[in-house]
Amino acid sequence: MKNIFVGNLSYQTTESELEAAFAAFGTVDRVSVVRDRDSGQSRGFAFVEMPSDGEAEKAIQALNGRELNGRALNVNEARPREQRGGGGFGAGAGRGGSGRQRREPRW
């Protein structure tokens, strides 16, 4: 199973259009256009899953740089998602406390 990243998508590109483009090179298990959670608008990239590594490589080579809906696609093997958090205040650290205000002034 190979997960493929497809970037620089036109906001009008649909899952069906991407599936048709990749199906020319082999079996496509899943196509997922990433959308904004609030508006539902495409964020301009997608992921395509293909079960055969060989077919996926052929699709990547053929489709990278190819134009679809007026945009040159950026197609490559998807990298694993990086872990978020891991320190600082971004992981929820420092959010504790009693909820009361300090009585002494902060200088």
Backbone as numpy.savetxt, mean C-alpha at the origin, in Angstrom:
# Nx Ny Nz CAx CAy CAz Cx Cy Cz
3.70 -17.61 -3.34 2.85 -16.42 -3.34 3.73 -15.18 -3.34
3.48 -14.29 -4.28 4.25 -13.05 -4.34 3.28 -11.87 -4.24
3.62 -10.94 -3.35 2.84 -9.72 -3.16 3.54 -8.61 -3.94
2.79 -7.94 -4.81 3.36 -6.94 -5.71 2.79 -5.57 -5.38
3.67 -4.59 -5.28 3.27 -3.20 -5.05 3.11 -2.53 -6.41
2.01 -1.79 -6.58 1.76 -1.04 -7.81 1.54 0.41 -7.41
2.48 1.28 -7.76 2.38 2.68 -7.39 2.15 3.58 -8.59
1.92 4.86 -8.32 1.66 5.89 -9.32 0.39 5.61 -10.11
-0.61 5.06 -9.42 -1.89 4.77 -10.07 -2.71 6.04 -10.25
-3.43 6.09 -11.34 -4.45 7.12 -11.51 -5.53 6.85 -10.46
-6.11 7.90 -9.91 -7.16 7.72 -8.90 -8.39 7.02 -9.46
-8.52 6.98 -10.79 -9.67 6.33 -11.42 -9.45 4.84 -11.69
-8.24 4.35 -11.52 -7.94 2.95 -11.81 -8.67 2.03 -10.83
-9.32 1.00 -11.39 -10.11 0.08 -10.57 -9.36 -1.25 -10.37
-9.86 -2.02 -9.42 -9.32 -3.36 -9.19 -9.45 -4.21 -10.45
-10.57 -4.09 -11.16 -10.81 -4.88 -12.37 -9.77 -4.57 -13.45
-9.43 -3.30 -13.62 -8.44 -2.92 -14.62 -7.07 -3.49 -14.27
-6.70 -3.42 -12.99 -5.41 -3.97 -12.57 -5.39 -5.49 -12.72
-6.49 -6.13 -12.34 -6.55 -7.59 -12.48 -6.38 -8.00 -13.93
-7.02 -7.28 -14.85 -6.90 -7.60 -16.28 -5.45 -7.43 -16.75
-4.79 -6.37 -16.31 -3.40 -6.13 -16.71 -2.48 -7.25 -16.22
-2.65 -7.66 -14.97 -1.77 -8.69 -14.40 -2.15 -10.10 -14.87
-3.42 -10.33 -15.16 -3.88 -11.65 -15.59 -3.27 -12.06 -16.93
-2.79 -11.09 -17.70 -2.13 -11.41 -18.97 -0.85 -12.20 -18.73
-0.35 -12.19 -17.49 0.91 -12.88 -17.18 0.73 -14.09 -16.29
-0.50 -14.35 -15.82 -0.74 -15.51 -14.97 -1.93 -15.32 -14.07
-2.04 -16.20 -13.10 -3.17 -16.20 -12.17 -3.01 -15.08 -11.15
-4.11 -14.37 -10.92 -4.14 -13.30 -9.93 -5.07 -13.75 -8.80
-4.54 -13.81 -7.58 -5.37 -14.21 -6.44 -6.18 -13.05 -5.88
-5.55 -11.87 -5.81 -6.23 -10.75 -5.17 -5.65 -9.43 -5.65
-6.52 -8.44 -5.78 -6.11 -7.07 -6.11 -6.75 -6.16 -5.08
-5.96 -5.28 -4.51 -6.47 -4.38 -3.48 -5.95 -2.96 -3.73
-6.84 -2.08 -4.23 -6.49 -0.67 -4.37 -6.65 -0.05 -2.99
-5.60 0.59 -2.49 -5.63 1.18 -1.15 -6.40 2.50 -1.22
-7.38 2.64 -0.33 -8.26 3.80 -0.33 -8.18 4.55 0.99
-8.44 5.85 0.92 -8.51 6.68 2.12 -9.69 6.21 2.97
-9.47 6.04 4.26 -10.51 5.48 5.13 -11.70 6.42 5.27
-11.48 7.72 5.19 -12.58 8.68 5.36 -13.33 8.96 4.06
-12.60 9.25 2.99 -13.25 9.66 1.74 -13.53 8.50 0.79
-12.81 7.39 0.93 -12.98 6.27 0.00 -12.20 6.48 -1.30
-11.53 7.62 -1.44 -10.75 7.93 -2.64 -9.49 7.07 -2.67
-9.11 6.62 -3.86 -7.87 5.87 -4.01 -6.70 6.71 -3.52
-5.72 6.05 -2.90 -4.51 6.74 -2.46 -3.41 6.66 -3.50
-3.70 6.08 -4.66 -2.74 6.06 -5.76 -1.80 4.86 -5.77
-2.11 3.83 -4.97 -1.31 2.62 -5.03 -2.17 1.41 -4.69
-1.64 0.23 -5.02 -2.40 -1.01 -4.84 -1.42 -2.16 -4.58
-2.00 -3.29 -4.18 -1.25 -4.52 -4.03 -1.93 -5.61 -4.83
-1.11 -6.42 -5.50 -1.61 -7.53 -6.30 -0.91 -8.79 -5.80
-1.69 -9.84 -5.54 -1.11 -11.13 -5.11 -1.21 -12.13 -6.23
-0.07 -12.75 -6.56 -0.02 -13.80 -7.57 0.62 -15.04 -6.95
0.02 -16.22 -7.16 0.54 -17.43 -6.51 1.86 -17.94 -7.08
2.15 -17.66 -8.33 3.38 -18.14 -8.96 4.44 -17.04 -8.98
5.59 -17.33 -8.36 6.68 -16.35 -8.34 7.16 -16.03 -9.76
7.22 -17.04 -10.62 7.68 -16.83 -11.99 6.74 -15.92 -12.77
5.44 -16.17 -12.65 4.46 -15.33 -13.33 4.49 -13.90 -12.77
4.66 -13.79 -11.47 4.71 -12.47 -10.84 5.92 -11.69 -11.34
7.07 -12.35 -11.46 8.28 -11.68 -11.97 8.07 -11.20 -13.40
7.43 -12.04 -14.23 7.15 -11.63 -15.61 6.25 -10.40 -15.63
5.24 -10.38 -14.77 4.32 -9.24 -14.70 5.04 -7.98 -14.24
5.90 -8.11 -13.24 6.65 -6.96 -12.74 7.52 -6.38 -13.86
8.25 -7.25 -14.56 9.14 -6.78 -15.63 8.36 -6.12 -16.77
7.22 -6.69 -17.11 6.45 -6.17 -18.25 5.66 -4.91 -17.91
5.17 -4.81 -16.67 4.26 -3.70 -16.34 4.95 -2.50 -15.71
6.15 -2.67 -15.18 6.85 -1.54 -14.58 7.16 -0.51 -15.66
6.66 0.71 -15.48 6.86 1.77 -16.46 5.77 1.84 -17.52
4.94 0.80 -17.61 3.85 0.80 -18.60 2.77 1.78 -18.18
2.17 2.43 -19.15 1.14 3.43 -18.87 -0.23 2.78 -18.71
-0.96 3.22 -17.68 -2.34 2.78 -17.45 -3.12 4.00 -16.99
-4.16 4.33 -17.72 -4.99 5.51 -17.42 -4.17 6.79 -17.31
-3.18 6.92 -18.21 -2.40 8.15 -18.27 -1.26 8.27 -17.29
-0.97 7.20 -16.54 0.13 7.24 -15.56 1.07 6.07 -15.81
2.38 6.32 -15.69 3.38 5.25 -15.82 3.44 4.51 -14.49
3.13 3.23 -14.51 3.08 2.44 -13.29 4.47 2.20 -12.70
4.52 2.16 -11.37 5.72 1.78 -10.63 5.39 0.42 -10.01
5.96 -0.65 -10.59 5.61 -2.01 -10.18 6.85 -2.72 -9.66
6.77 -3.24 -8.43 7.88 -4.03 -7.89 7.37 -4.93 -6.77
8.23 -5.82 -6.33 7.85 -6.72 -5.24 7.62 -5.90 -3.98
6.50 -6.18 -3.31 6.17 -5.44 -2.09 7.14 -5.82 -0.98
7.60 -4.82 -0.25 8.46 -5.06 0.92 7.57 -5.30 2.12
8.03 -6.09 3.08 7.24 -6.29 4.30 7.00 -4.96 5.00
5.84 -4.83 5.60 5.49 -3.61 6.31 6.37 -3.44 7.53
6.91 -2.24 7.71 7.76 -1.98 8.86 6.91 -1.85 10.12
7.48 -2.31 11.23 6.79 -2.19 12.51 6.72 -0.73 12.92
5.60 -0.33 13.45 5.46 1.04 13.94 5.70 1.07 15.44
5.96 2.25 15.96 6.16 2.38 17.40 7.61 2.10 17.74
7.82 1.51 18.89 9.16 1.12 19.28 9.90 2.16 20.09
9.22 3.12 20.64 9.91 4.07 21.48 9.37 5.47 21.33
9.81 6.33 22.20 9.34 7.70 22.15 7.88 7.79 22.55
7.27 8.86 22.12 5.87 9.07 22.48 4.91 8.47 21.47
5.40 8.02 20.33 4.53 7.51 19.28 3.81 6.23 19.62
4.31 5.46 20.55 3.70 4.17 20.87 2.78 4.27 22.08
2.37 5.46 22.44 1.45 5.62 23.57 2.16 5.90 24.88
3.48 5.99 24.84 4.22 6.25 26.07 3.95 7.67 26.54
3.91 7.84 27.83 3.76 9.17 28.39 2.34 9.70 28.40
1.37 8.84 28.20 -0.01 9.32 28.17 -0.75 9.04 29.47
-0.05 8.55 30.44 -0.69 8.23 31.72 -0.93 9.48 32.54
-1.21 9.29 33.80 -1.42 10.44 34.69 -2.82 10.39 35.28
-3.02 11.25 36.26 -4.29 11.22 36.97 -5.36 12.08 36.31
-4.95 12.91 35.36 -5.92 13.76 34.70 -6.08 15.10 35.39
-5.42 15.31 36.55 -5.51 16.60 37.26 -4.43 17.54 36.78
-4.67 18.82 36.90 -3.69 19.84 36.54 -2.64 19.98 37.63
-1.44 20.41 37.24 -0.40 20.71 38.22 -0.80 21.95 39.00
-0.43 21.98 40.25 -0.74 23.16 41.07 0.38 24.17 41.04
1.61 23.68 40.93 2.74 24.61 40.89 2.97 25.05 39.46
3.46 26.27 39.26 3.71 26.74 37.89 4.87 26.00 37.26
4.84 25.89 35.95 5.95 25.28 35.20 6.84 26.40 34.72
8.10 26.40 35.11 9.04 27.45 34.73 9.74 27.01 33.55
